[in-house]
Amino acid sequence: MATLSMQEELEALRHAIETTPIDSEEAAEAFRIRFLGQRSGQITHLFKRIREAPPEERPRIGQQLNALKRLAEQRLEEARARLRRAARPRTEVPDLTLPGRRTFTGSLHPLTRTLEAIVRVFEQLGFSVAEGPEIEDDWHNFTALNFPPDHPARDMQDTFFLHQGASHQEAVVLRTHTSPVQIRVMERMAPPIRIIAPGRVYRNEAVSYKSFCLFHQVEGLYVDRNVSMGDLKQVLYLFARALFGEDVRMRFRPSFFPFTEPSAEVDIWWPLPDHPEGGQWMEILGCGMVHPNVFRAVGIDPEQYTGYAFGMGVERIAMLRYGIDDIRLFYENDLRFLEQF
């Protein structure tokens, strides 16, 4: 009879756990004490009475009591979660007559736009993109490019030296141009070579509206048999038309660079309505035929191969394209400026 009596109590307990309402914090606490209390809880009381059952019935009764305990704990947890949700303040209905909140989306920096436009033009002309380190040794940044140690042309580029060493060969610098990328490419590749080298470069210059301590360049190199100055002029003319329009006017002026001979600077005519002459010539890049000494430094026979090189400043071209008159605007992160792009 003990087993039957306890079984009846188990069924009655299950019914009570399932049907007892829990509609307040007070009711929840009363439920906990009634069924799960450590001293007077009904489940605890029945656990103590398991010894009254025959030994062979005790495991089954223990399993049923454990199931009832889990059921009571689950009901209590769900009820308390429901009561917590109900106690939270209701969210006010939004005023649908108010103007919507403005969302701000990012955009490409004007330098990034200009750089991508330049790279896209030269890729369409058959050039591949090459990259190199921004920290360079003296050999790749100067010597291999026909800058002897005592050559006055080194003064053309105010250099950030990271390590000067006992001699110029040991110097480590922030690259002053992306021409070292051309040297590295020619050291590991045999002609024909047709690459552009976009990247960031550094000059130890005073910061002003027209100069900054860092800027971006895109340099190009084409090496093959029978490459001529005419090839160079044609590819630069195609580039200028693609970037500045079909009616662009451009001119070549003689210049000097240690790594090219002959050398030239390229200007384009920039219309200015307020200018007395209606506009002015604006320099956009330097170029020339690769100097034979540069070929010898990288193991290319200048009697067999010729080539041209060019280099342009991305900031200068971006300033022309967008009518910007202060290079510092590119680096101040002023949202009023950047939102215009």
N, C-alpha and C positions, 0 to 999 in steps of 0.2 A: 504493500500500500504506500510505502514511503516513496517509491519510484513514481508511482502514478500521481500521488499528491504533488510531488515536485514538478512533474511534467505539466500538470495543470497550472501550477504557479508560473512556469516558464511561458506558457501560452498567454496567460493573463497579463504577464509582464510585457510581452511583446505588443499586445494590443494597447496597453497603456502608453508605452513609448511612442507608438505610431499615432495615437489619437490625442495625446495631451497637447493643448494649444500653447504656443509660445509667441505671444503678440506684444511683449514688452520686455525691457531689460529685467524687471522684477520677475516676470514669468520665466525668463531664461535662467535666472539664478535659482529659482525654486525648482525648475526641472533638473538642474545640475545636482542640487542637494538631494532631491527625491530619488533619482536613479543612479547617480554617479558619486554621491558623497562617500568619503572614506570611512565614516563611522556608521551612518544610519542609512546609506543608500541601499535600495532594494537589490541591486545587482551584487553589491558587496555582501549583503546578508545571505543571498543564495549561494555565493561562492563558499561561505563558511559552512553551509549545510550540505555540501557535496559529500562529506564523510558519512552522512546518514543513508546515502544510497548504497545499494549492493556494489561491490568492487567492479564487477563487469560493466555496470552502467555509468560509473564515474567519468570515463573519458568522453562519452557522448554528451553527458550533461555539461562537462567543462567546455566542450566545443560550442554548445548552444549558448552558454553564458558569455563566452568571448564574442560571439556574433552579436548578441544583444548589447553588449557594451559598445562595440563598434557602431551599431545602429544608433544608440543614444548619443554618442559623441558626434556622429555625422549630423543628426538632426539639430543638435545644439549649435554646432559650427555654422550650419546653413542659416539657422534662425538669427544668430548674432550678426552674420554678414548682411542679411536682409535688413535688420534693424539699423545697422550702421549706414547703409545706403539710404534708407528712409530718413535718417536724421540729417543728412547733408542738405544744405540750402539749395533750393531749386534754382536752376539757371534761368536768368531772366530772358524772356523772349526778345531777340534783337530788334531794334528799330529798323525796319526794312526801308524806311525813307532816307536814312543817312547815306552819304556817298560811300562807295566801297573803299577799302584800304588799298593804297597803291603798292604794288610789288615792284621791286627793283631787280632787274636782271643784269648779269655781267655782260661785258663785251670785250672784244679784242683791243689791246693797247694799240695806239696809232703806230708805234714802232713795229709791233708784231704784224700789223696789217701791211705795212710797207715792206718789211723783210720778206713776208710770204709772197707778196706781189713780185718782188725782184727775183726770188728763187724760182717762182713759177715760170717767169719769162725765160730764164736760162735753161731750165729743165726742158722746155719746149724746143729750145735750140740745140739740144743734145748734150748738155752738161750734166755731170753727176755732182752730188753734194758730198764734200769731204769735211771732216772735223778734226780738230786737234786740241792739245792741252792749252789752257790759258796761262799756265806757269811754264816758261821756256828757259832753255839754256842759251848762252851767248851764241853758240854755233848756229842754231836754227833761226834765231831772231835777228842776228847781225852778220856773222862771218860768212856763212854760206850764201848770203844775199849780197855779197860783194861790198860789205862794210868792213874795211880793214880796221885794226884797233885804233889807229890814230887818224882815221878818216874824218874830216869835218862833217860829213853827212850824218854821222851819229848824233851830232848836235841838233839835227832837224827833228829828232824825236826825243822829248824829255821823258826819261825812262824811270819807272819804279823798280829799283833794285831790291830784291829780297835777300840776295847774298852776293857780295862783290868778289870775295876771294882775293888771293894773292895776285892773280892775273885775270885778264879779261876772259880767258877760256873757262874759268871756274865760276863766272857770274851766273846768277839765276835771276830772272826778271819776270815781271808781268808783261806778257807779249804786247808790243806796241803796234802790231798789225797782224793780220791773219796770213801774211806771206809765209811764216814758218810751216803752215799746213801744206803749202805748195812744195816746200823742200821735203817734208816727210813723205808726201805722195811720190815725188820723183825718186826718192831713195829706195822705195820698195816696188815701184812699178816701172816697166819699160814703156816707151812711147808706142802707140799714140796715147796721149793723156788729154782729157778734156774735163776739167772739174771747176766747180766754184767752192769757195771756202767762206761761209758766213760765220760770224761769231762776234764776241765781245772783246774789245781791246782797251788798253789803258795808257794814258799819257799823264805825266806829272805837270799839268797845266793849271793855271789859276782859273777858278770857276767864274764864268761870266755869262752874259746872254748868248754869246756865240761859241763858247768852249766849255767843256766839262772834263772831269778827270777820267771818265770812261765813256765809250760810245761803241757803236756797232759798225762793222764793215762787211762787205761782200767782195771778195777778191776772186778773180777768175784766171785760169791758166789753160792754154792749149798748146800742146807740143806734138809735132809730127814732122814729116818731111815736107819741105817747100811751103811752110806757113809764112805768110807775108803780112806786111803792114796793111795791105788792102783787105785781107781777111779780117783783121782787127777792126778796121773802120766800118766794115759792113755789119759785123755782129753788134757793134755798139750802136750803129744807126738803127738796126732792128729793135734793139733793146729800148732806145729812147722813144721810138714810135709807139711801142707797146705800152710804155709806162706814162708818156706825156701826151700822146695823141698823134694822129697821122700827119698833122701840119707842123710838127716840132721842127725848129731850126737849131742846128748844132754846128760847132766849129772845133777844130783841133788847134792847140797852141803848143809850140815847142816848149819843153820843160826838161827837168833833170831828176832822175831817180837812180840810185846806185845799181839797182838790179835790172834795169832795162836800158837799152840803147838801140835806136833812138827812143826818146821818151816824149810824151805829150800829155797835156791836160785838155779835158773836154768840157766845153761850156754849152749851155742851151740858152736860147733867148727867152726871157721871162717877161711877158707883157705886164706893164704896170700903168694903169690909166692915169695916175697922178704924176708919173715920171715925165720930165721934160721931153725925153726922146721916145716916150711911149713904152718903155721897158728897159731891160738891161741884160747883159750877158751874165749868167750864173754858172760857176764851176760845179760840176757834179762828180767828176772822177778823174783819176790819173791812169795812164796806161803806157805801153811801149812794147818793144820786142825784147824778149828775155836776153839778158847779157850773157855772152859766152862763158864768163867766169862762173856764173851760177850753174850752168850746165856742167862745167868741169868739176864743181864742188860736189855734185851728186852723181857723177860717173856717167853722164850722157855726153856723147861726142857732138860738139857744136859744129863739126864739119858735115855731119850726117843729118842733124835735126835743127830745126828752128822752132820758135814759139812766141806767142804773145802772152802778156799778162795785163790785168787791169784791176783797179780797186776803187771802191766807192764807199762813202759814208752814208749809212742808212738814215741817221738823224737829219743830215742835210737834205736828202731827198724827201723825207717826211715833212720837213719844214716847208719845202717848196709845194708839195702836193696839197697840204692842208692850210697853208697861209699862216704858219706859226713863226713868230719872230724872236722867241726866246727858248734856247735849248733846255734850260732848266725846268721848263714845264713838263718835260717827259719824265722827270724823276721825282717830282714833288708829291705825286699821288693825290693831287687835288681832284676830288670827285666832280667838282664843277667843270673842270677841264676834261676829264676822262669821259663824263657822260655825253659829251658832244660826239663821241665816236661809237 
